[in-house]
Amino acid sequence: MTTELAQLELLTHIDELVAQLSAWSQAPSAWETVQHGKSLVHRLLQRMEPLRARVEAPLVVATFGGTGVGKSSLVNALVGEDVSAAGRQRPTTIHPIVLAHPQTNLAEYGLPLDELRVVTRDIPLLRDIVLIDCPDPDTSEAETAESNLARLHRLLPYCDVLLYITTQQKYRSARVTDELLQAAGGCRLVFVQTHADLDEDIRDDWRKQLVVKYSVAELFFVDSKRAMQEQQSGIRPTGEFGRLIDLLFRELSAAQRVRIRRANLLGLVHEVVERARDSVAGNSAAVTQLEQALSQQRHRALERMSTRLQDELLVSRGLWEQRLLGQITLLWGYSPFASVLRIWHSQTSLLASFTLMRAKSTAQMALVGLVQGSRWLTSRSQASEADRRLEGMATLGLNDAELREAQLVIAGHAHAAHLARPMVVDQTFDHIRQAAASVQDEFLADAAQRIDELILETARLHSHWFTRCRYELAFAILPLFLLYRTGRNFFYDSFWLGKPHLDTNFYIPAALFLVLWAAMFVMSFTARLRSGLTRRVQKLARELASVKVGAGLFPTIEQQCHEFQRESDDLDRFLSKIDSIRDQYAGASDLGAMKMAK
């Protein structure tokens, strides 16, 4: 029950993995390298279905090795009769031979039987395996549809176990090694050195080469001729060949089929996903450069926009200052210095009222009304001009030459990063200009609201009790002194001491100094307001510019860069899950395999 439960749990994990890989491979991608990885995974999933369907069928074992290493001789020795022509100097396995038990249904494997010569034998070994004598991978002929190399490549996807056979002369063959790397991803491996009757034992040196890429349990050094003689004489095979036969019976039995195919399946999935991940990772540097270029273009647009917004806002600074001063007078009330600020803020209206009071005829009153109406219209015109300038901030302030330059720079980086050409072509000059000039619906309203908030915030900041007390007390020094001097003269000097009242020689200079004193404080305070308002306008300009160019000039390409990173993270997650399943369920084995990089 425990074994069956573990098997069901394994199948559940594999089903979940297959479903996730299927969903990932079917999702389209604008990146050529990612799409290539998706195509690899899609082909893997197509191959997995027949592998999972024949999980209980006998294992397919194939010989693999260079020309003249004795693959056919070993096959003959395994079955105990000459079923495959042997030769050492040239490829003799032109048509691959399939050795199977008469009760084995070869049709369920999907093998290209029309290209194979099928031989059936009723021997114990073939009850658990289907044995294929494959063509040589180091043939000198070009790979065409009818070549031995092409036949080999068509057969390898059906194999569960490879008998990797070599000799003292061939074990360093680069051509065979490269072919093995391509074939071993979804197979278990058995390493065999032949020609034990002629060659020296090179297994120690061979192991040192193999362990770099493969997990190596055992290496066998066999004499196929002697083994053949023992088989034909009815003697139980001895020596290294006997150990090889025992390994095949023990590790390839019916009880081990599920474990081997499970390990092969995980190895195959890992190899394909890792290759897809490497393909995507190889493009990461180019995508990073593209992201940096996009960030630079966004930063340049932000700086230009911020400067332009700041200039436009500061042009109307006088209007903002008047509104700010009016807000402060409301917050301060009717204290002495606040009254002075109120008079300064309302000086135009006061002058108009004073002039109107001095008018002695209807013509003079009409003239005063005309002047004041002109001033009112001018003020309204200034407010309207400020509103128009605010609406004029809807463009980024980038000219056509700058937009074309940005387009060429990003297009070059996108091409180097293998972004699909339609994605780059869609970013035409008109699209970029439209993106540069587009404003969110709430932008203008937000800008106006932010200016009102800025004025109110600045007014409140300059209305703290400390600021008010400092200005009120400092300003009150001269008015209090003048009030004291006038009161003393009127109530004490004139009544008690009989001195004359102060005349215009005192009041005129006193009034002049009072006006100058008030003007000095008003200018100091308004300079303070102007400085604070300028800093906040600059900050507001940068914040508004960030809102407008937050998505950049190429929002679609930036989104695809984020998608690329997500696709890469998905592949890493798949590899981690495959490793977790493998570590939990792979189990120990005396068969070799390609190492899975973590």
C-alpha angles and dihedrals in degrees: 000000000000091000092048091048091051089049092051091048090050092051089050091053092047092048090052091048092049091049092051093046090048093052091046094049094049095052110096121239133197091213116090094210092050091047089051089054090049090052090052092051091046091054089047091055091051089053094046095064096067089042092055092043094059097042092130097043121105114279121260110235119188133185114235127186147100129293115295098008092124103257093145092045090053091049090051090049092050093055095034099236141070104270098141128046112246129209138154106204105052139014108284099170098083097147110038115238123223117203114196141156114262090243094053114106104220092183092074091062095062091227118165091251093174088068095046137074108228119212120181123200130174099226129133095246093058093054089076103030144036108221122210125189100210129204120260117273095207097061114141095225121104117258107259131154091270099038124114091242091055090049089051092051091050092052101045097073089063095053124104099181130026122206097210104205126189143152139218089271099044108038093094095050108136093199093056092043092053092049091050091054089056094047105039100068096093100027142080115234136222115189117213131177112200135192092062087161092062111021137064122250107266097168096115093055091039091053091053089057095044100048091067091070106011142051104238119197103167138355121206128210107199140176105216094190094055091044090052091052091050092049093050091046091054092244119142106252114258137197123019093340090055089052089050091052091049090051092051093049093045102042100033099045124124090262091059100045096092093048093049095046089045091053091044091051093051091046092050093048091048093050095050095044091046091051090050090048091050090050090053093042090053088062096047095092092054091047090049090053089049090052090049090051090050090049091050092050090048091049092049091049090048092052093048092046093046092051092048094047090048092051092047094048094046091052087068093041092116090060092047089049092053091050090046093050090049091051091050093052089054091052095044096049119199105328117139098264091037088055090053090050089048091052090048091049092046097039093118093054092044093051090049091051092047091049091048091052090052093051111112101183141039091249092054091049091049091049092050089048091051092051093047092046089053090051091049091050090049091052091049090048090053091051091049090048089053090052091049091051089051090052090046089065089080091099124070094229093239115138125218094260092056092047092050091049091051091048093052093047094050093043090055093050092044091053091049089051091054095243109169110269096234089058090056095040091054088063092078123165092260091052091050092047090049091049090048093051098039117110127190113251093246096046100095093042089047091050092051091046092049091053091052090048090048092053092047093046092049091047092052091046090057093044099067115129093247093056093044094048092049095052096038095050095043092048093046094061096083098038090049091048092050091046091050092048094049094045094048091051094048101040104030114017096044098039102038105022099032094231120153122260119263112267136205091286085074103033098049095053089041092054091046092051091045091054091047090046091052092045091052092053093043091052091047092050095044090049087054090050092047093052094049092044092051093052092049092046090054091050091047091050092055093047093050090047090052090054092051099045097030091111092044129221092291106043094159094055091045089053090051090053088057089048090053091056091048091052090050091050090050091056091050089050091051092051091049091051092048090051090049092052092045094050092048101044111016095090129189121304140175089222122097126235143176112277117249113226114226 
